[in-house]
């Protein structure tokens, strides 16, 4: 037989702290509710805060504000209201008992005088304060908009970076007035129809040098040190801003339940995979130790601006033998380093297309010598370059020119050492991308195009006979397309001991697309069709595939090679 059930002690709610969110009775001394995880809000004696009974809709406060709706209850009630004079403006009314309004060393109720003097369009600050039947009311002009809490987990990184910059600017206004925001819950941030953010409900705001003895915070959106009785500095707001961005990007608030026992770093996986650049910025802003975060909001703003202004490189390449040739004399090289590292993003990319000439496989040899020589030369320059040289574009233009000149020397020497390969040569077009700059070098009629805002620009200039005839006015561009000598080059690698290499450099704007190609493409696909293909596709691979298919469909009389680069 089982033993008889033992009588249990009745739960004495007078000795428990009742969670105002879920009603769970927690043992006095618990920091977080054992049922829902929300921080327990206790008064100075350990008893739970009793919610205020909401006022009837239609109540008029201070003979001025008529309540029209109740939209939030709990530790404090919140209403919508209009003026009796009906000035067309709606207002948000926050209500607390007189005791609640004065229990914390901070918050909008206590700091109303300081807050009401600040004017900034992003800050929905209280403009009036009144009392009614032992309760205190803060009055704030309302702003229509979508709370960021409705965008949690549905926000793109570029959009979040822009929001972060706006938040840095708004909170910095508080800092200049000697105040800290302390927390930034997404439900307290409104997004208006123009894309601007507005901060509301400054419940946790405090003076920079004040000590909050009993903070009331929204879990997951304030720094760990804000839960302690201590003086806070601007690093707390860096964390709060990072916590807000974390929530809208990852899809959930920071897991703070264990902070009182053991600090935990923010978890990015598997909830959301961020780019390494954004994860690096957020991880720093959310460092558990204040000294390890951004020094202030200006530094965080700088990093967020870099995220929104910097681009991401995607590329693809294809080379095809075509419909007539029996072997491929083109060579392609794509080398990218540094992108997508948690430790940093010193991106460098090298892209080369070379079209070999000479027959009897000599063309294949020449194009391979060209791309391998240039690649080794550039890689050695990358290894030797210091921090300053890494952004000296003029110097890199010279190095790329030297690399192509070295390739010419080696092709000439190979022809001397191998008489059976006499007449071998190659065209080359090489693009170097680093430090937000594009450096280009070329010899021959392989081309580089840049697509910007749907308009195709040829960056290189063909070293061909027909191009020269067009330049001096003896041929039109239309006539050059079918001229019998359209494949005759006036400059190529391997044809002379010394070759003149053309170069240029320019900033690489975000949103542009690059195409490197051999003349197997441009002999069959005209520039308008190239622009259309480059514009339509969402991925470099799809664009590269259609370009080669288009060349083959139009005849495919030569090998076709393309490299497509998207700077997003």
N, C-alpha and C positions, 0 to 999 in steps of 0.2 A: 504494500500500500504506500502511496506517496504521502509525504508529510503534509500537514495542514498549512495553508498559506499563512505567513506571518503578517500581522498588521503593520501597515506602513505609516510613517509620520506624515501628517498633512503638510502640504506646501504652504509656508507662511510667506505671502507676497510682501509682507512688511519687511522681510529679511532678504528679499530678492530685488534685483534690478530688472525691470521689465523693459524689453526692447520695444521702442516706439514704432518700429517698422513691422515686426511680425508678431509681437505680443509674447514672445518666449520669456519665461522667468529665468533669469540667470543669477548665479551665485554672486553676491557682492564681491567685488575685486576682479571680476572678469573684465578684460579689455574689449573683447569682441563677443557678439552674440553667438552662442553655440549652435543656433539654428540657421541663421541667415548670414552670419559673418560681419554684419554691420557693427561699427564701433558703438559701444554703449555710451549713452549720454547721461551722465549723472550730475546731480548738483553737489554742492560742497559736502553734504552729509551722506552721500551715497544713495539717496533715493532717486528713482527715475523721475524724469521731467513729465509732468502731467500736461497733455495737450490742451490747448485752449478750445473752448466751445466756440465754433464759428458764429459770427454775427449774421443776423438775417439779411438777405439781399434787399437792398433798398435803404439800409441804414445810412444816415448822413453823418459824416465825421467832421467835427469842427465847423459845422454849418457850411461846409464847402464841397466835400467829396462824397458823392452818392455811390454806394457799392452796387455794381451791376452783375458781378459773377464771382463765385468762389472757385479757384482752380487748384488750390494746394492746401493740404492740412498736415498737421504733425506738430513738431515742436513750435512752429509758428504758422499761422494761417496767412494765405496770400489771396488777394482779391484783385479784380479789375474794377475800375471806378471812372466816373466822369465828374467834371465840375458841375455844380448846380447852375452855373452861368452858361454851361454848354459851349466851351471854347473850341470844340472840335477835336480836342486832344484827349486820348484815353490815358489812364494812369494805372500803375501797378502799386498796390498797397501791401506792405508787409506788416504783420501784427505780432506783437509780443506783449506779455505782461510786463509791468514796470520792473519786477524783479528779474525776469529773464533778460530784459534789455540792458541790465547793468551788471550781469553776473560775470561777463568775460571782459578781460582787459584788451578789448579790440572789437571789431565788427562794425558794420555800418551804423547800428544804433548808437554806439558810444562815440563813433568818429564822424557823426553827421556834420558837425561844423566844418571839419577839414574837407570832407568829401564834397560838400555843397559849393565850395569855392572853385572846384576844378571844372574846367570846360574842355571837353574833347568829344568829337562825334562818335568815337568807338566806345566810350564809357557811359553806360546808362546809370548815372549816379543820382542819389536821392536829392530832391530839390526842396522838400518840405518835410516837416515833422510835426505831429500833433498828438494829443492824448485824448482818451475817451474811456470813461468808466474804469480807470486803473490800468488801461492798456496803452501802449505806445505804438504809433503808426509812422512808418516811413513812406513817403510818396515819391514815386519815380515816374517820369513820363515814359510811356510804353513805346516799343519799337516793333513793328511787324517783322517777322522773319522766321526762319526754320531753325530750331535748336540743333546744335551739332550732334546731340545725342541721337538724332534720327539719321545721322550719316556714319554712325559707328560701324566700322568694318566695310564701308562702301565708299571709301575715299581713295583717289589716286594719289600717288606720292607727290607729283608735281603740285597738285592742288593743296595737299597738306603742307608742303613747304611754303607756299604762298600764304596760307592761313597762319603758319607759325611766324612769318615775318610781321604780319599785321598784329598778332598778339604781342610780339616783342615790343612793337612801337606803342601799343596801348598801355601795357603794364609798365613800360618805362616812364610814362607820364606819372603814374602813381609814385614810382621811385623818386622822381624829381620833387615830389611834394612830401617826401619823408615817409611814405607808406609802402607796405608790402601787400600783395594780393593773396598770398599763401596757398590758395587752391584755385584750380580752373576746371571744374566739372563741365563736360560738354553740354549738359542741359542748361548751364548758365551762360552759354555763348550762342548768340543768334547770328544767322547768316541771312542777310537781306537779299532782295532780288538783284541787286547790282554786284553781288559777290563780296560785299564788305561785312566784316565781323563787328559785333557789338557785345560788350561784356555787361552782364547784369548780376544782381544778387551778390553783393560784396559782404557775405556773412562772416568771412574769416579775415577780412582786412585788418591790419594792425599797424601801429607805428613801428618803424624799424628798430627802435631801441626798447620796445615794450616787451614784457614777459607775459605770455598767456598762461595762466595757471590752470585753466580748464578748457582747452580748445574744443570746439565743436566743428568737426571736419567731415568732408565727404570722402569716404574711404576710397583709396586708389588714385586720388588726385592731389595729394599734398605730400611734401617731402617727409621722410622718416623723422627728422628732427623736429618737425612741426607738432608731433604728437607728444613732445616732451616739454617740460617747463624750462624754457631757456630763451635767450635772445636769438632771433633769427636774422639772417642777412639776405642779400639778393640771390644767393645760391638756392634758397628755398623756392623762389619764384622760377628760377631756371628749371628746377625739377618739376614744379607744378605745370609749367608750359609743356615740358617733355611728356608728362603723364597724359595730358590732354591729347597731344598728337599721337601718342602710343595707342590710346583707346580708339580714336577714329580710324587709324590705320590697321591695327591688329584685330580689332573687333571685340575687345573686352578690356576692362580696367586692369590695372596692375594688381597682382595678388599680394595684398599687404597683410594678410592675416598673421603671417609669421614674423613680421618685422620686429615685434616686441621681443622675440627670442633670438632669431637668427636672420640677418639680412640676406636677401636673395636678389640676384640680378634679374632684370626684366627678361621674360621668356618670349622669344619671337617665333619659335617653331613649336608645334606644327600649325598654330593658329594662322600665321601669315608669313609668307616669305618676302622680306623686304630686300631692296637692292643693298649691297654691302655699304654703299655710300650713306644711305639714309640710316641704316642700322648703326653705323659708326657714330653718326651725330646723336641719335637718340640714346645710345648706350652711354655716351659721355654725359648728356644732360641728366640721365637717370642714375648716375653713379650714387651709391649709398653714402659715400663720404662727400660732404660739400666741397672740400678742397680739390676733388678730382673732377668736378663738373666744369662747365664753361665759367669763366670768371664773372661774367655778368651777361645781361640780355643782349648787349651790343655784340659780344663775341658769338653768342648763339645765333643772333640774327645774321651775322656774317656767314656762318656755316650754312644756314638755311638758304640764304641768297645764292651761295655757291651751288647748292643742290638744284635750285630752280633755274639757274643760268647755265650750268654745265650740261653737257650733252652726253648721250650714250651712243656708242658706235656699234652698228651691226653690219656685217658684210657677208658676201657670198661670191663664189667664182665658178665659172664653167669654161671648159675648152672643148671644142668639137672638131673632128676631122673634116666635116663638111660632106658634100654630096659627090665630089669629083676626085679629090686627092686620096691617095692610098696610105698616107701617113701624116702625122701632125708635127709641123715644125714650130708651132707656137709653144711658149712656156709661160707659166703663171706662177706668181709667188704672193702669198698673203701671210704676213706675220704680225701678230698683235700681242702685246705684253702689257701687264699692269692693270688692266681693266677688271673690275669686280673683285677687288681684294679688300677684306675687312680692315687690313692695316693701312691701306692707302689706295689711291687711284691715279698713279702717275702713268697715264695711258700713253702708249706709243704704238703707232701702226705703220707698217711698210707694205705697199701694194705695187706690184710690178707686172706688166705685160710686155712680152718680147716676141716679135715675129721673125723667125729665122729664115734665111735665104741661102741658096747655094746648091741645092740638089744633092743626090747621093748621100743623104743623111747629114750633110754638112750644115744645113740650116738648123737642124735639131741641136747639133753641137753648139753652134753659135748662140742660140737663144738660151741654152742651159748655162753656158759660160757667162752670159750677160746677167741673168738673174742671180746666179750664185755669187758672182763677184760683187755685185752691188749689195746683196744681202750681207755678205761677210764684212764688207767695208762699213756699212751702217751699224751692224751689230757691234763691231769694234769701237765705233764712235760712241755708241750708247754706253758701252762699258767704261770708256775713258772719260766721258763728259761729267763735269761737276754740276752742282746745282745751278750755277749762273749760266753755264753753257746750255743747260737744258731748255732755257727759254730764249736764247740768242738765235733768232730765226735767220738772221743774215749769215751767221756762222754755219747753221745747218744747211742753208742753200748752197754754200760753198762746199760743204762736205758731200752733199748729194751729187754735185757736179763732179767732184773728184772721183767719186765712186763710179760714175758712168764713164769717165775718161779712163779709169783703170780697166774697166770692162773692155773698152775699145782696144787698149794696149794688149790685153790677153787674147782677144780674138785675132788680132793681127799676128801675134806671135804664134798662135796655134796654126794659122794658115801657112806660116813659114816652116813650121816644124812638120807639117803634114801636107806636102804638095798635092796629094790626091784630093784635098779639100779646098783647093784654090778657088777663090771667089766667094767663100762663105762670108756671111754677114748677118746683121740683125737690126731691127728697129728696137727701140725701148721707150717705154713711158713708165716713170717711177714716181710714186706719191708717198710722201712722208707726212704723217699726222702726229703732232705732239704739242702740248702746251696750248691747245686751242688754235693751232695754226696749221696751215697746209703748205707744204713745200713740194714743188713739182720740177722734174727734170725730164727731158725727152730728146730723142734723136730719131728722125724718120717720120713715118705717117701713121703710127699707132697714136691713138688720141686719148685725151682726158676731157670729159664733159662734166659740167656742174649744172644741176637742176635746182632752181630756186624759185619758189612761188609759181611753179608750173612752167617756167621759162627755161629753155635749155641753152647753155652757153658753152662754146668750145674754148677751153682754156689753153690748149696746146695749138700750135700752128704747124701744119704739115710741111715737112721738108721734101716736097715732091715737085716735079717739073710743072704739073698742071697748077698746083697751088701758086708757084712763082708766076706763071703766065696770067693767072687771075689777078694776082697782086699788081702786076704792071699794066693790066688792062687789055691784054691780048686775047683773053678768054673770059666768058661769063661763067658764073658758078654752075649754071645749067649745062653749058657746053663741056665743062670739066668732068661732069659725071660720066660722059660717054666717050671722052677723048681717047684715042688709041694709045697714048703714052701716059695714061692716068696712073699706071703702076710704076713709073720710072721715078726713082728717088735721086735727089741731089745731095743727100746727106744720110749716112747710115753708119752703124758700128762695123768696123773691120775693113772699110773701104780705103782708109788712109791711116797713116801713122798717128796723126793728130786729128781729133774731131772737135768741132764746136758744139758744145752742149747748151741748149737753151734751158733756162730755169725761171721760175717765178715763185713768189710766196705771198700769202694773203691770209687774213683771219678766216677760220672755218666756222661759219655761222650755224647755229642750231637750226635744224629743219631742212638743211640742204642735202642733196643726194649726189654722189659722184659715180661716174662710169669711166673705167679704163677699158679700152678695147683695141683689138687688132683691126686691120682694114678688111678682114673677112666679114665683119659686121657692117661697116660703113659703105662697102661696095654694093651692098644689097638693101640696106635699111636706111631710109632717109631720116634726117634730123627730126622732122615732125613726128614720125612714127616712133623714134627712139624716145622723144619727150613723152608721148602718150603712154608707152609701156612703163617708163620709169615713174610716171605719176600715178598710175592706176594701182600698182601692187603695194600690199602692206608689208611684204618682206623682201629683203634683197634676193633671197633664193628664187622667189617666184619671178621677180623681174629678170634675173640672169637667165632663167630657164626660157622665158618667152623671147628674150632677145636672140638667143642662139637658135631657137625654133624658127623665128622670123627670118633669120639669115638663110637657113637651110630651105625654108619654104620658097624663098625668092630666088633660089638657084644653088646656093651653097658651093660656089666655085672655088672657095679658099677655106683654109682653116679659120675658125671663128673662136676668139677667146674674149671673155669679159670678166671684169671685177666690178661688183656693185657695192657701194658703201652708203649706208644711211647714217646721218648724224642727227639723232633725235633728242 
